[in-house]
Amino acid sequence: MSKTVLITGASSGIGEATAKYFLEKGWNVAATMRTPQKAGDWTKAKSIICPYLDVTDPETINSAIRQTLEHFGQIDVLVNNAGYALMGPLEGVTSEQLDHQFQTNVFGLISTIQKVLPVLRNQGGGTIINVASIGGRLAFPLVSSYHATKWAVEGLSESLRYELKPFGIRVKIIEPGGIKTNFINRGIIWANHPAYTRMVNQVRDFNQKLNDSLPEPEGVAKTIYRAANDRSQRLRYSPYGEVFFLLHTILPDNLWRSLVETMMLGKTK
Ligand SMILES: NC(=O)c1ccc[n+]([C@@H]2O[C@H](COP(=O)([O-])OP(=O)(O)OC[C@H]3O[C@@H](n4cnc5c(N)ncnc54)[C@H](OP(=O)(O)O)[C@@H]3O)[C@@H](O)[C@H]2O)c1
């Protein structure tokens, strides 16, 4: 019998590429999204459904899980992918912006895990794959709010790994480096504050230039598929992020931070 994956945020980018890749590999796919009415022709296959799911709305999570079970009878893998970045100086971030960032990237992910866990436990196992970021263990200028959410996802996932192992449930963290998706052009909400305008412009310019040279999301989809299928207890996978972690490990702290400043803000001190 084919296995089933439920993916959040499958309308574009990494989520869409992951849904397509699992489909290609013969899985049943619940490609959940906030805009099923706009889903492309790739969602017309027999082994895919597109339930409406907004991670900030618990009832839609329940309903998407219910539809997946009715249609496919089980959930073997949950991919918590939905997310976006709130960027800009912390001084300019409103409490509403911060609240929404955490509701989406952290509390929405937690709520989805809590609702899928009884299904996985009753089945005797499964895999939870949380999409964090290289920004879940490293930090860059003007990304404090987003980092706070992704560092939270890292800690939560590492702790859960111990907690769920006795139930045969594996937890995996995906830490992509920069990937060409809607993330930079549409997925970033910018907070601003007049005192930081120059720095904001520098980082925006850096992001724009970077975007053109970034890899497509298919490589991340393949890593997510590997994490779902490798039967290992390996926790972290860093597609396109390894080089950053390597540099961060081998360089002295002050040199690493100078490198980040030079790269993103064009200065060395
Ligand atoms: N691209 C990168 O450089 C990069 C690097 C590291 C980590 N990541 C992470 O990868 C994940 C996917 O991002 P992406 O790069 O593929 O960007 P993307 O193309 O913008 O995709 C983000 C997805 O999340 C969905 N989403 C946002 N808020 C949601 C909500 N409240 N409920 C349900 N879905 C929601 C979006 O749906 P709508 O279409 O409805 O907005 C979209 O499907 C994110 O968690 C991001 O933090 C991205």
PDBQT file of the ligand as one rigid body, heavy atoms in Angstrom, charges set to zero:
ROOT
HETATM    1  N1  LIG A 301      13.555  30.024   0.484  1.00  0.00    +0.000 N 
HETATM    2  C1  LIG A 301      14.513  30.060   1.381  1.00  0.00    +0.000 C 
HETATM    3  O1  LIG A 301      15.576  30.668   1.145  1.00  0.00    +0.000 OA
HETATM    4  C2  LIG A 301      14.341  29.323   2.687  1.00  0.00    +0.000 A 
HETATM    5  C3  LIG A 301      15.510  29.046   3.425  1.00  0.00    +0.000 A 
HETATM    6  C4  LIG A 301      15.386  28.371   4.628  1.00  0.00    +0.000 A 
HETATM    7  C5  LIG A 301      14.140  27.999   5.091  1.00  0.00    +0.000 A 
HETATM    8  N2  LIG A 301      13.023  28.291   4.359  1.00  0.00    +0.000 N 
HETATM    9  C6  LIG A 301      11.730  27.858   4.897  1.00  0.00    +0.000 C 
HETATM   10  O2  LIG A 301      11.096  27.038   3.941  1.00  0.00    +0.000 OA
HETATM   11  C7  LIG A 301       9.692  27.063   4.166  1.00  0.00    +0.000 C 
HETATM   12  C8  LIG A 301       8.983  27.239   2.818  1.00  0.00    +0.000 C 
HETATM   13  O3  LIG A 301       9.318  28.499   2.283  1.00  0.00    +0.000 OA
HETATM   14  P1  LIG A 301       9.598  28.721   0.724  1.00  0.00    +0.000 P 
HETATM   15  O4  LIG A 301      11.004  29.146   0.593  1.00  0.00    +0.000 OA
HETATM   16  O5  LIG A 301       9.133  27.582  -0.073  1.00  0.00    +0.000 OA
HETATM   17  O6  LIG A 301       8.737  30.042   0.468  1.00  0.00    +0.000 OA
HETATM   18  P2  LIG A 301       7.315  30.247  -0.268  1.00  0.00    +0.000 P 
HETATM   19  O7  LIG A 301       7.428  29.884  -1.698  1.00  0.00    +0.000 OA
HETATM   20  O8  LIG A 301       6.933  31.638   0.084  1.00  0.00    +0.000 OA
HETATM   21  O9  LIG A 301       6.354  29.208   0.444  1.00  0.00    +0.000 OA
HETATM   22  C9  LIG A 301       5.838  29.420   1.740  1.00  0.00    +0.000 C 
HETATM   23  C10 LIG A 301       4.601  28.584   1.891  1.00  0.00    +0.000 C 
HETATM   24  O10 LIG A 301       4.090  28.758   3.224  1.00  0.00    +0.000 OA
HETATM   25  C11 LIG A 301       2.712  29.049   3.113  1.00  0.00    +0.000 C 
HETATM   26  N3  LIG A 301       2.170  29.750   4.268  1.00  0.00    +0.000 N 
HETATM   27  C12 LIG A 301       2.525  30.949   4.791  1.00  0.00    +0.000 A 
HETATM   28  N4  LIG A 301       1.739  31.232   5.852  1.00  0.00    +0.000 NA
HETATM   29  C13 LIG A 301       0.892  30.176   5.998  1.00  0.00    +0.000 A 
HETATM   30  C14 LIG A 301      -0.159  29.855   6.889  1.00  0.00    +0.000 A 
HETATM   31  N5  LIG A 301      -0.531  30.707   7.870  1.00  0.00    +0.000 N 
HETATM   32  N6  LIG A 301      -0.802  28.675   6.765  1.00  0.00    +0.000 NA
HETATM   33  C15 LIG A 301      -0.475  27.813   5.768  1.00  0.00    +0.000 A 
HETATM   34  N7  LIG A 301       0.479  28.069   4.857  1.00  0.00    +0.000 NA
HETATM   35  C16 LIG A 301       1.161  29.239   4.984  1.00  0.00    +0.000 A 
HETATM   36  C17 LIG A 301       2.569  29.857   1.832  1.00  0.00    +0.000 C 
HETATM   37  O11 LIG A 301       1.213  29.854   1.442  1.00  0.00    +0.000 OA
HETATM   38  P3  LIG A 301       0.523  31.061   0.597  1.00  0.00    +0.000 P 
HETATM   39  O12 LIG A 301       0.847  30.780  -0.858  1.00  0.00    +0.000 OA
HETATM   40  O13 LIG A 301      -0.923  30.922   0.911  1.00  0.00    +0.000 OA
HETATM   41  O14 LIG A 301       1.125  32.333   1.102  1.00  0.00    +0.000 OA
HETATM   42  C18 LIG A 301       3.473  29.023   0.916  1.00  0.00    +0.000 C 
HETATM   43  O15 LIG A 301       2.798  27.870   0.483  1.00  0.00    +0.000 OA
HETATM   44  C19 LIG A 301       9.421  28.185   5.161  1.00  0.00    +0.000 C 
HETATM   45  O16 LIG A 301       9.192  27.618   6.439  1.00  0.00    +0.000 OA
HETATM   46  C20 LIG A 301      10.728  28.975   5.153  1.00  0.00    +0.000 C 
HETATM   47  O17 LIG A 301      10.960  29.609   6.389  1.00  0.00    +0.000 OA
HETATM   48  C21 LIG A 301      13.109  28.950   3.162  1.00  0.00    +0.000 A 
ENDROOT
TORSDOF 0
